[in-house]
Amino acid sequence: MGIRIMEKNKEKPFRLYLPGALIFIFLFLILLLLIIPVIFVMAGLLIWNLIPGEGKRARAYTKIFFSIPSLFWAMSGLTVDIDSKDTIVKINF
């Protein structure tokens, strides 16, 4: 995982590369901020599953919520190239 940003201007070359370990540290810090809302969402889905008559819809939303991490796992190995007028951005998942 990494992000590489390169400038197309040959006179002043500019390159920035963020290695995967640094990105994981940033994601871990963001995860710490998101852990409390995630716990509240999980508790809300559990309570919603217990309401009579709402089980099917609640289970569908629960499956969607818990499938989000598998989407990120499936993106591993994906490379995205963004080419603009001034820069080239390459993102490796």
C-alpha positions in Angstrom: 0.0 0.0 0.0 1.3 3.4 -0.9 0.7 6.7 -2.6 3.1 8.3 -5.1 2.7 11.8 -6.4 4.9 13.0 -9.3 4.9 16.4 -11.1 5.1 16.3 -14.9 7.2 19.5 -15.1 10.7 18.4 -16.1 12.4 21.6 -14.9 11.4 21.2 -11.3 10.8 17.5 -10.6 8.6 16.9 -7.5 8.0 13.5 -6.0 6.3 12.5 -2.9 5.9 8.9 -1.7 4.0 7.8 1.3 4.8 4.2 2.3 2.2 1.8 3.4 3.4 1.8 7.0 2.8 5.5 7.4 -0.6 5.2 5.8 -1.5 2.4 8.2 -0.5 4.6 11.2 -2.8 7.4 9.9 -5.6 4.9 9.4 -5.1 3.5 12.9 -5.4 7.0 14.4 -8.6 7.6 12.4 -9.9 4.2 13.5 -9.4 5.2 17.2 -11.7 8.2 16.6 -14.3 6.0 14.8 -14.4 3.2 17.3 -17.1 4.7 19.5 -19.5 5.5 16.6 -18.9 2.0 15.3 -19.8 0.5 18.7 -23.0 2.6 18.8 -24.0 1.5 15.3 -23.4 -2.2 16.2 -25.5 -1.8 19.4 -28.2 0.0 17.4 -28.3 -2.8 14.8 -28.5 -5.4 17.6 -31.4 -3.6 19.2 -33.1 -3.2 15.8 -32.8 -7.0 15.3 -34.7 -7.6 18.5 -37.8 -5.5 17.4 -40.6 -7.7 16.2 -41.3 -7.4 12.5 -38.1 -5.6 11.7 -35.8 -8.6 11.6 -35.4 -9.0 7.8 -34.6 -5.4 7.1 -32.3 -5.1 10.2 -30.4 -8.3 9.2 -29.9 -6.8 5.7 -28.4 -3.6 7.1 -26.3 -5.6 9.5 -24.8 -7.7 6.6 -24.0 -4.5 4.7 -22.4 -2.9 7.7 -20.2 -6.0 8.4 -19.2 -6.4 4.8 -17.4 -3.1 4.6 -14.1 -4.5 5.9 -14.2 -7.2 3.2 -14.4 -4.6 0.5 -11.1 -3.1 1.7 -9.6 -6.6 1.8 -10.8 -7.2 -1.7 -9.1 -4.0 -3.0 -5.6 -5.2 -1.9 -3.4 -5.3 -5.0 -5.4 -2.7 -6.8 -3.5 0.2 -8.4 -5.2 3.4 -9.3 -3.5 5.9 -11.7 -4.8 9.5 -11.8 -3.3 11.5 -14.6 -3.9 15.3 -14.6 -2.4 18.2 -16.5 0.3 18.8 -13.9 0.7 15.6 -11.8 0.6 11.9 -11.9 -0.9 10.2 -8.8 -0.5 6.4 -8.3 -2.3 4.7 -5.4 -1.5 1.1 -4.5 -3.8 -0.7 -2.2 
